[in-house]
Amino acid sequence: MTDVLIIGGGIVGLAIADELLRVHPDLDVEIHDKETSLAQHASGRNSGVLHAGFYYYPDSMKARLTRVGNSLLREFCAERGVAVRDVGKVVVTRSAEELPLLHDLYERGVTNGVELEVIDERRLAELEPLAKTHEQALWSPTTGSADPMAVITALAARVQERGGRVVLGSSVRAAGPGWVTTSEGYRSVGHVVNAAGLHADTVGRWFGVGEEYRMLPFKGLYWYGSWPAGRLQRHVYPVPDPRNPFLGVHLTVAADGRAKIGPTAIPALSREAYSGVSGLSAGEAWQVARTLPRFLASPHHDAKSLIASEMPKYLHSHLVKEAAQLVPSVRPEDFRTKGRAGIRAQLFDTRRNRLEMDFVVRPGPRSTHVLNAVSPGWTTALAMARDVVADWRME
């Protein structure tokens, strides 16, 4: 019998396996992923930004884990020879109305123990000459970049070195306390870890966990620039709307130095609908159609404004125009290479009629469920794994 079977081979599943084997080296640990290669979903399709941790409210898991996760991920990359690009981030304002929100971000970040500085236009010009702000901006020196695929590959290698098994092309079709059924057949297991990402809510319901949640997928589109590597020196972000869990269109510097624009937060009809009708599921589309009106009517979010602002971003010209508010030298002809689209696995709480803004990790019968690990989940994965394993109870 396998001691621990982890459903999902993304960065969260791999990080939990890695930490389990570090602390409990005698455990028999397997990771099962339905894809035939690693990082085919959020873990390989994200921006690769190492977040610093200043966006999140101090009493949240995101605030507690992001600063630590940033440090742990940097240590891991140094150990495994994965390059980290220390570009930092500037958050710019577009009007006087955004200045109080900027200062709120600063105060929140300081409370979270994050190194931050409020800067003026002159200092911004020194840090990132291409960026534009209204009077003031925020400087985050500990924000960086790394290649998501390189991190995943290195982490999977360390899991295997520690004795774990990564089983690709193995779909988990059903599970319950003490058992799973994969595409290879029925298995007895001691403990199941649900790190299924886009499908974590489904797996949770097999165990009676998180039944109040439904997945609302949002599509993220990216466009890469033709600028020489290093022309854009820093990540450039807008001040986000605090009522929604998205950071707005921004410019980032990839690990290879290329500039890119994105992501969007466009509602999607299915969890894996990355391109056109590919990946569409009638059942998932029906669930989204039933849940989306409740999101639109929620008093907790400015959902209608979000949808109205996001849908035009399907148009390349509109997306680039948004980015040009932050970096005026951005031109449509310079950003023509489309990146891999991503789907954000965003949970909607049907009891409170609101998007789940924080991470959600819950115990279940002979199981542990990572139900919500959206951004900055990539940055925090190693820290989240430490949390999960510190509370570990094998029934």
C-alpha positions as CSV (number, residue, x, y, z in Angstrom):
1,M,0.0,0.0,0.0
2,T,1.3,3.5,-0.9
3,D,1.6,5.7,2.2
4,V,0.8,9.0,0.4
5,L,-0.7,9.5,-3.0
6,I,-0.7,13.1,-4.3
7,I,-3.2,14.0,-7.0
8,G,-1.6,16.7,-9.2
9,G,2.0,17.1,-10.3
10,G,2.1,20.9,-10.4
11,I,4.3,23.0,-8.1
12,V,2.1,22.5,-5.0
13,G,1.9,18.8,-5.3
14,L,5.6,18.5,-6.0
15,A,6.5,20.8,-3.1
16,I,4.3,18.8,-0.6
17,A,6.0,15.6,-1.8
18,D,9.4,17.1,-1.5
19,E,8.8,18.4,2.1
20,L,7.2,15.1,3.2
21,L,10.2,13.2,2.0
22,R,12.6,15.6,3.7
23,V,10.8,15.3,7.0
24,H,9.7,11.7,6.7
25,P,12.2,10.0,4.4
26,D,10.8,6.5,5.0
27,L,7.4,7.4,3.6
28,D,6.3,5.8,0.3
29,V,5.1,8.8,-1.7
30,E,3.7,8.9,-5.2
31,I,2.5,11.9,-7.3
32,H,0.0,11.2,-10.1
33,D,-0.7,13.6,-12.9
34,K,-3.0,13.0,-15.8
35,E,-0.7,14.7,-18.3
36,T,2.2,13.0,-20.0
37,S,4.6,15.8,-19.2
38,L,5.1,18.2,-16.3
39,A,3.6,21.7,-15.8
40,Q,0.9,21.6,-18.5
41,H,-1.4,23.8,-16.5
42,A,-1.0,26.7,-14.1
43,S,2.4,25.8,-12.8
44,G,3.9,26.1,-16.3
45,R,1.7,28.8,-17.6
46,N,2.1,31.5,-15.0
47,S,4.2,34.7,-15.2
48,G,7.2,33.3,-13.3
49,V,7.1,36.3,-11.0
50,L,8.5,35.8,-7.5
51,H,6.1,38.0,-5.5
52,A,7.2,39.9,-2.4
53,G,4.0,39.7,-0.4
54,F,2.7,43.3,0.0
55,Y,-0.7,42.9,-1.7
56,Y,-2.3,40.7,0.9
57,Y,-4.1,41.5,4.1
58,P,-1.9,40.8,7.2
59,D,-4.2,38.1,8.7
60,S,-4.3,36.0,5.5
61,M,-2.4,32.9,4.5
62,K,-1.1,34.7,1.4
63,A,0.5,37.4,3.6
64,R,2.0,34.9,5.9
65,L,3.4,32.5,3.2
66,T,4.5,34.8,0.4
67,R,7.5,36.5,2.0
68,V,8.7,33.1,3.3
69,G,7.9,31.4,0.0
70,N,9.9,34.0,-1.9
71,S,13.0,33.3,0.3
72,L,12.6,29.5,0.1
73,L,12.1,29.5,-3.7
74,R,15.3,31.6,-4.0
75,E,17.2,29.2,-1.9
76,F,15.9,26.3,-3.9
77,C,16.8,27.9,-7.2
78,A,20.4,28.7,-5.9
79,E,20.8,25.1,-4.8
80,R,19.6,23.6,-8.1
81,G,21.2,26.1,-10.4
82,V,18.0,27.7,-11.6
83,A,18.5,31.4,-12.5
84,V,16.6,34.1,-10.7
85,R,16.4,37.5,-12.3
86,D,16.4,40.2,-9.6
87,V,14.5,42.9,-11.4
88,G,12.3,44.2,-8.6
89,K,8.9,45.8,-9.2
90,V,7.4,49.3,-9.4
91,V,3.7,49.9,-8.8
92,V,2.7,53.1,-10.6
93,T,-0.3,55.4,-10.2
94,R,-2.4,56.7,-13.1
95,S,-4.2,59.5,-11.3
96,A,-4.3,61.3,-7.9
97,E,-7.3,59.1,-6.9
98,E,-4.9,56.1,-6.8
99,L,-2.4,57.7,-4.4
100,P,-4.3,56.6,-1.2
101,L,-4.5,53.1,-2.5
102,L,-0.8,53.1,-3.1
103,H,-0.2,54.2,0.4
104,D,-2.5,51.4,1.7
105,L,-0.4,48.9,-0.2
106,Y,2.7,50.3,1.4
107,E,1.3,50.1,4.9
108,R,0.1,46.6,4.3
109,G,3.5,45.5,3.0
110,V,5.3,47.0,5.9
111,T,3.0,45.2,8.3
112,N,3.7,42.0,6.4
113,G,7.5,42.5,6.9
114,V,8.2,43.2,3.2
115,E,10.9,45.6,2.1
116,L,9.2,48.5,0.3
117,E,9.7,52.2,-0.5
118,V,7.4,55.0,-1.7
119,I,9.3,56.8,-4.4
120,D,8.8,60.0,-6.5
121,E,8.9,60.4,-10.2
122,R,12.6,61.2,-10.2
123,R,13.5,58.0,-8.4
124,L,11.2,56.0,-10.7
125,A,13.1,57.4,-13.7
126,E,16.3,56.0,-12.2
127,L,14.8,52.6,-11.5
128,E,12.7,52.2,-14.7
129,P,13.0,55.0,-17.2
130,L,10.2,53.6,-19.4
131,A,7.6,53.7,-16.7
132,K,5.2,56.6,-16.0
133,T,3.5,57.5,-12.7
134,H,1.4,60.3,-11.2
135,E,3.6,61.9,-8.5
136,Q,4.5,58.7,-6.6
137,A,5.1,55.0,-7.1
138,L,6.0,51.9,-5.0
139,W,9.4,50.1,-5.2
140,S,9.6,46.5,-4.3
141,P,13.3,45.3,-4.5
142,T,12.6,41.7,-3.5
143,T,10.3,40.9,-6.4
144,G,12.0,38.8,-9.1
145,S,11.5,36.3,-11.9
146,A,12.4,32.7,-12.7
147,D,11.5,30.2,-15.4
148,P,8.4,28.2,-14.2
149,M,9.3,25.2,-16.3
150,A,12.9,25.1,-15.0
151,V,11.7,25.3,-11.4
152,I,9.2,22.5,-11.9
153,T,11.8,20.3,-13.6
154,A,14.3,20.8,-10.8
155,L,11.7,20.2,-8.1
156,A,10.5,17.0,-9.7
157,A,14.1,15.8,-9.9
158,R,14.7,16.5,-6.1
159,V,11.5,14.6,-5.3
160,Q,12.8,11.6,-7.2
161,E,16.2,11.9,-5.6
162,R,14.5,11.7,-2.2
163,G,12.7,8.5,-3.2
164,G,9.4,9.8,-4.4
165,R,7.7,8.6,-7.6
166,V,6.3,10.9,-10.2
167,V,3.7,9.0,-12.3
168,L,2.7,10.9,-15.5
169,G,-0.2,10.0,-17.8
170,S,-2.1,8.6,-14.8
171,S,-5.6,10.1,-14.3
172,V,-7.2,9.7,-10.9
173,R,-10.9,9.0,-11.7
174,A,-12.3,8.6,-8.2
175,A,-11.1,8.5,-4.6
176,G,-12.2,8.2,-1.0
177,P,-10.7,7.6,2.4
178,G,-8.0,4.9,1.9
179,W,-8.4,4.3,-1.8
180,V,-8.1,5.8,-5.3
181,T,-9.0,4.6,-8.7
182,T,-6.6,5.7,-11.4
183,S,-6.5,4.9,-15.1
184,E,-4.4,1.9,-14.1
185,G,-7.0,0.6,-11.6
186,Y,-7.9,0.5,-7.9
187,R,-5.3,1.4,-5.3
188,S,-5.2,1.2,-1.5
189,V,-3.5,4.3,0.0
190,G,-2.8,5.6,3.5
191,H,-3.4,9.3,2.8
192,V,-4.5,11.3,-0.3
193,V,-3.3,14.8,-0.9
194,N,-5.5,16.8,-3.2
195,A,-3.3,19.2,-5.2
196,A,-5.4,19.0,-8.3
197,G,-5.4,22.7,-9.1
198,L,-8.1,23.4,-11.6
199,H,-10.0,20.2,-10.5
200,A,-9.3,20.5,-6.7
201,D,-12.9,21.4,-5.9
202,T,-14.1,18.2,-7.7
203,V,-11.6,16.0,-5.8
204,G,-12.5,17.7,-2.6
205,R,-16.2,16.8,-3.0
206,W,-15.2,13.1,-3.4
207,F,-14.3,13.4,0.3
208,G,-17.1,15.7,1.4
209,V,-14.6,18.6,1.7
210,G,-15.2,22.2,0.4
211,E,-18.7,21.4,-0.9
212,E,-19.6,25.1,-0.7
213,Y,-17.1,26.0,-3.5
214,R,-17.5,26.0,-7.2
215,M,-14.6,26.8,-9.7
216,L,-14.9,30.0,-11.7
217,P,-12.1,29.8,-14.3
218,F,-10.5,33.0,-15.6
219,K,-8.3,33.1,-18.7
220,G,-4.9,34.9,-18.7
221,L,-3.4,36.0,-22.0
222,Y,0.2,37.1,-22.5
223,W,2.0,38.9,-25.3
224,Y,5.8,38.9,-25.6
225,G,7.7,42.0,-26.9
226,S,10.4,42.1,-29.5
227,W,12.4,44.6,-27.5
228,P,16.0,43.6,-26.7
229,A,16.4,41.7,-23.5
230,G,16.9,44.1,-20.6
231,R,15.3,47.1,-22.3
232,L,12.5,46.9,-19.7
233,Q,14.4,46.7,-16.4
234,R,11.7,46.2,-13.9
235,H,8.2,44.7,-13.5
236,V,5.7,47.5,-13.9
237,Y,2.3,47.1,-12.3
238,P,-0.8,49.3,-11.8
239,V,-2.4,49.9,-8.4
240,P,-5.0,47.0,-8.2
241,D,-8.7,47.2,-7.4
242,P,-8.8,45.9,-3.8
243,R,-12.3,44.5,-4.3
244,N,-11.1,41.9,-6.8
245,P,-8.3,39.3,-6.6
246,F,-6.6,40.3,-9.9
247,L,-3.7,42.7,-10.2
248,G,-4.6,44.3,-13.6
249,V,-2.7,44.2,-16.8
250,H,1.0,44.8,-16.2
251,L,4.4,44.4,-17.8
252,T,6.9,41.9,-16.5
253,V,10.4,40.9,-17.3
254,A,10.7,37.2,-17.9
255,A,13.6,35.1,-16.7
256,D,15.3,35.5,-20.1
257,G,15.0,39.3,-20.0
258,R,12.1,39.6,-22.5
259,A,9.3,42.0,-21.7
260,K,5.7,40.7,-21.8
261,I,2.2,42.1,-21.3
262,G,-0.5,40.4,-19.3
263,P,-2.2,38.6,-17.9
264,T,-5.9,39.3,-18.5
265,A,-8.6,37.9,-16.2
266,I,-11.2,37.0,-18.7
267,P,-14.0,34.7,-17.6
268,A,-13.6,31.3,-19.3
269,L,-16.3,28.6,-19.9
270,S,-14.1,25.6,-18.9
271,R,-11.1,24.8,-16.8
272,E,-8.8,23.9,-19.6
273,A,-10.2,26.0,-22.5
274,Y,-6.9,27.5,-23.4
275,S,-7.5,28.1,-27.1
276,G,-10.8,28.4,-29.0
277,V,-13.1,25.4,-28.5
278,S,-10.2,23.1,-27.5
279,G,-10.7,21.9,-23.9
280,L,-14.4,23.0,-23.7
281,S,-16.6,20.8,-21.5
282,A,-20.4,21.1,-21.7
283,G,-20.7,20.2,-18.0
284,E,-18.2,22.8,-16.9
285,A,-19.7,25.4,-19.1
286,W,-23.1,24.8,-17.5
287,Q,-21.7,25.1,-14.0
288,V,-20.0,28.4,-15.0
289,A,-23.2,29.6,-16.5
290,R,-25.0,28.9,-13.2
291,T,-22.3,30.4,-11.0
292,L,-21.3,33.5,-13.0
293,P,-24.6,35.4,-12.3
294,R,-24.1,35.0,-8.6
295,F,-20.6,36.5,-9.0
296,L,-22.0,39.4,-11.0
297,A,-24.6,40.1,-8.3
298,S,-22.2,39.8,-5.4
299,P,-21.9,43.0,-3.2
300,H,-18.3,41.9,-2.3
301,H,-16.8,42.6,-5.8
302,D,-17.1,45.2,-8.5
303,A,-17.8,42.2,-10.8
304,K,-19.7,44.1,-13.6
305,S,-17.0,46.6,-13.9
306,L,-14.4,43.8,-14.0
307,I,-16.2,41.9,-16.7
308,A,-16.7,45.1,-18.7
309,S,-13.0,46.0,-18.5
310,E,-11.7,42.5,-19.2
311,M,-13.7,41.3,-22.2
312,P,-12.2,44.0,-24.6
313,K,-8.8,42.6,-23.7
314,Y,-9.4,39.7,-26.1
315,L,-8.4,42.4,-28.6
316,H,-4.7,42.7,-28.9
317,S,-4.9,46.4,-29.5
318,H,-6.9,47.1,-26.4
319,L,-4.6,45.0,-24.2
320,V,-1.5,46.9,-25.5
321,K,-3.3,50.2,-25.0
322,E,-3.9,49.3,-21.3
323,A,-0.2,48.5,-20.9
324,A,0.8,51.8,-22.5
325,Q,-0.8,53.7,-19.6
326,L,2.1,52.3,-17.5
327,V,4.9,52.3,-20.1
328,P,4.1,54.9,-22.8
329,S,6.7,53.6,-25.3
330,V,4.7,50.3,-25.7
331,R,3.4,49.9,-29.2
332,P,1.2,47.2,-30.7
333,E,3.7,46.2,-33.3
334,D,6.3,45.5,-30.7
335,F,4.2,42.9,-28.8
336,R,3.1,40.3,-31.4
337,T,4.3,37.0,-29.9
338,K,1.5,35.3,-28.1
339,G,2.5,33.4,-24.9
340,R,0.8,30.3,-23.5
341,A,-2.6,31.1,-22.2
342,G,-3.3,30.2,-18.6
343,I,-6.5,29.5,-16.6
344,R,-6.7,30.8,-13.0
345,A,-8.4,28.2,-10.8
346,Q,-10.4,30.7,-8.8
347,L,-12.9,29.4,-6.2
348,F,-16.3,31.0,-5.7
349,D,-17.9,30.5,-2.3
350,T,-21.6,29.8,-3.0
351,R,-22.6,30.4,0.7
352,R,-21.1,33.8,0.9
353,N,-21.5,34.7,-2.8
354,R,-18.0,35.9,-3.2
355,L,-14.7,34.9,-4.7
356,E,-12.3,33.2,-2.3
357,M,-9.5,35.7,-1.9
358,D,-7.1,33.6,0.2
359,F,-5.6,30.2,0.0
360,V,-7.7,27.4,1.3
361,V,-6.2,24.2,2.7
362,R,-8.5,21.8,4.6
363,P,-8.2,18.4,6.2
364,G,-10.5,15.5,5.2
365,P,-10.9,11.9,6.0
366,R,-7.5,10.3,5.5
367,S,-6.8,13.3,3.1
368,T,-5.5,16.8,2.8
369,H,-7.0,19.3,0.3
370,V,-5.4,22.3,-1.2
371,L,-8.6,23.8,-2.6
372,N,-7.3,27.3,-3.5
373,A,-3.7,28.0,-4.4
374,V,-4.0,30.8,-7.0
375,S,-1.5,33.6,-7.4
376,P,0.9,33.9,-5.6
377,G,0.7,30.1,-5.3
378,W,3.8,29.5,-7.4
379,T,5.8,31.8,-5.1
380,T,4.4,30.3,-1.9
381,A,4.4,26.6,-2.8
382,L,7.5,25.6,-0.7
383,A,6.2,27.6,2.2
384,M,2.7,26.1,1.9
385,A,4.3,22.6,1.8
386,R,6.0,23.3,5.1
387,D,2.7,24.4,6.6
388,V,0.9,21.3,5.4
389,V,3.7,18.9,6.6
390,A,4.0,20.6,9.9
391,D,0.4,19.8,10.6
392,W,0.7,16.3,9.2
393,R,-1.4,13.5,10.7
394,M,-1.3,10.0,9.2
395,E,-4.5,8.2,10.3
